[in-house]
Amino acid sequence: MNSTGNVLITGGTGLTGKAITKALLEKNYEVTILTRDPGKHTPGNARISYAKWDIGKQFIDAAAIAKADYIIHLAGANVGEKRWTQKRKKEIVDSRVKSGELLVKTLAETPN
């Protein structure tokens, strides 16, 4: 059976990301998950792959962007992890904005 396409997921190792990955696999998509440490993940399915990204260093594996047909951006600091102080609110917003900016920048620089 042919693949429906490749979906790149940020935040794919989290609770929501895992559920979306499962649903996509059931619909015959290939899934690439961006993670800080791809070596610590074992796909368990030939249609899942892991690629490196590092928001702090402004790095994304360009090959992962190049093969993506769709992107689902779920990455960001866990909103339920700590009390919402002003510092924590800034961390939550920054984690989403900076990762989103990195995706846009990489898409602009990488043929897809």
URTANOR-V471852 format. One line per field, one symbol per residue. ss: DSSP state (~ for helix, > for strand, _ for the rest). Layout:
ss->???
This chain:
ss->_____>>>>>____~~~~~~~~~~~~___>>>>>>__~~~_______>>>>>>>____>>_~~~~~~__>>>>____________~~~~~~~~~~~~~~~~~~~~~~~~___
